[in-house]
Every structure is written in C-alpha cells, then in structure tokens.
Amino acid sequence: MKVSASFLSSKDVLKDIVKLNETDVDFIHLDILDGKFAPNRSLPFSELKHIYKYTDKRLDVHLMVTKPSKYIPLYASLNTQYMVFHLEVDEDIEEDLKLIKKYSIKAGLAIKPDTKVNELLPYLPYLDIILVMSVEPGFGGQEFLEETEKKLNELRDLLDTYKIDAVISVDGGVNDKSRKYCDKADIVVSGSYIVGSEDFQEKITSLR
C-alpha cells in the first residue's frame, strides 16, 4: 500500500513538510480548497509554490475547487505526479482531464461520499487515478465512513470489468483502525493521523 500524507490539519506546515520529507512516505498530498466547493480554504499558490524548497517528494494534488481549469496550470508547475478534481464540478470534465494530461501529469477524478461509482463511467478511458472520499470534503480530522469499503469494492470491480488500469486512492479519516476498510485501494491518504503524531514514520508504516 502506498501512503500519501496531507498537512491540511497541520499546526506548523513548513516544519511538518520537512519532517515528512525525512520519512519514506510516497507522496505529499496537497489539498487545494477555494472556500466555495467545500467550506474551507487552503494556503494560496503564492505560498505553496515554494514547497520544493522543503521536500523532494512527488505531489498528489487534490483540487476541491469549483473551477479546476484555473488551478491546473498552476499546480502542474510543481513536482506533481497525480492531479485530481471533483466529478461534481460544473465544468467540461473531459477537457479538464485532457488539460492535466497535456502537462504529462497523471489525471483523475475525486468523488464525494454520496456520489455513485457508476457516474465515473463516461470518463474511465481518461483516468489514471480515482480518489474516493471517505469523509465530506473540507476539513481534516473527520471520522472515516465505513460504507466507503463497499464503494471501493464496487470501484475495483468496475475497473476490472472495463480493464481500466487506474489507481484507486482513498482520502479522509484514514488511520490504523480504518485502514482495514481500504484493502481495495492502491493509495491511502492520511492527514491528522500522521501530522498530529510525534512519530510520523511510525504512523506511515502502520498504514502500509
């Protein structure tokens, strides 16, 4: 299992990014919020663009924004491996996925807890990654929704049926107890469980 660490709930972002860089975490998860799509705001790009000074980890960018097309070129300029935006946005989803791929970045869609897996069907050929939200988007520290396990099983079956080679990621409330519900995922995203602890590496290892 690969692990992507989010610092959304961090009290000292720079210090925690440096500490994460010293671990074997696979990705740094950037939660980008515009205050419209979800009820929270993240650090602006003017600050996040300097992240390369503190970590050489590849980035896993999660756009929780109403207009992904405005943000894609910005975050494509960083050390980004994956970039996802939400299926629930009111934009041309196919065009936004193509825009991400234009930058040679792996593109994907995120789905909220109430969104059905089969709503992804029209976009499957364009997807390198699918992010399943196991909490409502917006704030770190929420409790994992156990029904997410069924959704991950459905998604894995869907990808197998259509022979789509996309990575499944799960994000929200992931810790050593909820990890057992995530076996069908390839990547688990964890925030407060890691950055709220004294030993980042110990927590990361417990999720693998």
C-alpha positions in Angstrom: 0.0 0.0 0.0 1.3 3.5 -0.9 0.8 6.3 1.5 0.2 10.0 0.7 0.4 12.4 3.6 -1.8 15.5 3.9 -0.8 18.5 6.0 -4.3 20.1 5.9 -4.7 19.9 9.7 -1.1 20.8 10.4 -0.3 23.4 13.0 3.1 24.2 11.6 3.1 23.5 7.8 6.8 24.0 6.9 8.0 22.1 9.9 5.7 19.1 9.1 6.7 19.1 5.4 10.3 18.9 6.4 9.6 16.1 8.8 7.6 14.2 6.1 10.5 14.6 3.7 12.6 12.6 6.2 10.1 9.6 6.1 9.5 7.0 3.4 6.1 8.4 2.6 5.3 8.0 -1.1 3.6 11.3 -1.8 2.8 14.7 -0.2 -1.0 15.3 -0.6 -1.9 18.9 -1.5 -5.5 19.7 -0.5 -6.4 22.8 -2.5 -9.7 24.5 -1.4 -11.2 27.6 -2.8 -13.8 28.1 0.0 -16.6 27.6 -2.5 -16.6 23.9 -3.4 -16.1 23.0 0.2 -16.2 25.1 3.4 -12.5 25.7 3.9 -9.6 27.5 2.3 -6.1 26.2 1.8 -2.8 28.1 1.6 -2.6 30.1 -1.6 -0.5 29.1 -4.6 1.8 32.0 -3.9 2.9 30.1 -0.7 2.6 26.5 -1.9 4.7 27.1 -5.0 7.8 27.2 -2.7 7.1 23.6 -1.4 10.0 22.3 -3.5 12.4 24.1 -1.1 11.3 21.8 1.7 10.6 18.5 0.1 11.6 16.5 -3.0 8.6 14.1 -2.6 6.3 13.8 -5.6 3.0 15.7 -5.0 -0.5 14.2 -5.1 -2.8 17.3 -5.8 -6.4 17.2 -4.8 -8.4 20.2 -6.2 -11.5 20.9 -4.1 -12.4 23.9 -6.2 -15.4 25.0 -8.4 -13.2 25.9 -11.4 -10.4 23.3 -11.8 -9.2 24.8 -15.1 -8.0 27.9 -13.3 -5.8 25.8 -10.9 -4.5 23.1 -13.2 -1.7 25.1 -14.9 -0.5 26.5 -11.5 -0.1 23.1 -9.8 1.2 21.5 -12.9 4.3 23.7 -12.5 5.2 21.8 -9.3 6.6 18.3 -8.7 3.2 16.8 -9.3 2.7 13.1 -10.1 -1.1 13.0 -9.7 -3.8 15.7 -10.0 -7.5 15.1 -9.3 -10.5 17.3 -9.3 -14.1 16.6 -8.4 -16.6 14.9 -10.7 -19.3 17.1 -9.1 -17.9 20.4 -10.6 -19.8 22.3 -13.3 -17.0 22.4 -15.9 -16.2 20.3 -19.0 -14.7 17.3 -17.2 -13.2 15.7 -20.3 -11.4 18.9 -21.3 -10.0 19.4 -17.8 -8.7 15.8 -17.7 -7.1 16.4 -21.1 -5.6 19.7 -19.8 -3.9 17.8 -16.9 -2.5 15.2 -19.3 -1.1 18.0 -21.5 1.4 18.7 -18.7 2.4 15.0 -18.6 0.7 14.6 -15.2 -1.5 11.6 -14.3 -5.1 12.8 -14.2 -8.1 11.7 -12.2 -11.4 12.4 -10.6 -12.5 12.5 -7.0 -15.9 11.5 -5.8 -17.7 12.6 -2.6 -19.3 10.1 -0.3 -22.8 10.5 -1.9 -21.6 10.2 -5.5 -22.2 6.8 -7.1 -19.3 4.9 -8.6 -21.1 4.4 -11.9 -21.2 8.2 -12.5 -17.5 7.8 -13.4 -18.3 5.6 -16.4 -18.2 8.2 -19.2 -14.7 9.3 -18.1 -13.0 5.9 -17.4 -10.8 6.0 -20.5 -9.2 9.3 -19.4 -8.5 8.3 -15.8 -5.1 7.4 -14.3 -6.4 7.7 -10.7 -9.7 7.8 -8.9 -9.9 9.4 -5.4 -12.7 8.1 -3.2 -13.6 10.5 -0.4 -14.3 8.7 2.9 -15.4 11.9 4.5 -17.1 15.1 3.3 -14.5 17.4 1.7 -13.3 20.4 3.6 -11.7 19.7 7.0 -9.1 17.3 8.3 -9.8 15.1 11.4 -13.1 13.7 10.4 -14.2 10.1 11.1 -13.8 7.5 8.3 -17.2 6.5 6.8 -17.2 2.7 6.9 -19.6 2.4 3.9 -16.6 3.5 1.9 -15.4 -0.1 1.9 -18.3 -1.2 -0.2 -17.7 1.7 -2.6 -14.0 0.7 -3.0 -15.1 -2.9 -3.8 -17.6 -1.6 -6.4 -14.9 0.6 -8.0 -12.4 -2.2 -8.2 -15.0 -4.4 -9.9 -15.8 -1.6 -12.3 -12.2 -1.1 -13.3 -11.6 -4.8 -13.7 -14.8 -5.2 -15.8 -13.7 -2.4 -18.2 -10.0 -3.3 -18.0 -9.0 0.2 -16.9 -5.6 0.4 -15.4 -6.3 3.3 -12.9 -5.0 3.7 -9.4 -7.6 3.9 -6.6 -6.9 6.3 -3.7 -9.0 6.8 -0.6 -9.0 10.0 1.5 -10.5 11.0 4.8 -10.2 9.7 8.3 -7.6 7.1 7.4 -5.8 5.7 10.4 -4.5 2.4 11.8 -8.1 1.4 12.7 -9.9 2.4 9.4 -7.1 1.1 7.2 -8.7 -2.4 7.2 -11.6 -1.0 5.1 -9.2 0.2 2.4 -7.7 -3.0 1.1 -9.1 -2.4 -2.4 -7.2 0.9 -2.7 -3.7 1.4 -4.0 -3.0 4.6 -2.1 -4.3 5.8 1.3 -4.3 9.5 2.1 -3.8 10.3 5.7 -3.5 13.7 7.4 -4.1 14.3 11.1 -3.2 10.7 12.0 0.3 11.3 10.7 1.0 15.1 11.3 -0.8 15.1 14.6 1.6 12.5 16.0 5.1 12.6 17.4 6.5 9.9 15.1 5.5 10.4 11.5 7.3 7.3 10.2 5.7 5.0 12.7 2.2 6.2 11.6 3.1 5.9 7.9 4.5 2.3 8.4 1.2 1.3 10.2 -0.8 2.2 7.1 1.2 0.1 4.6 
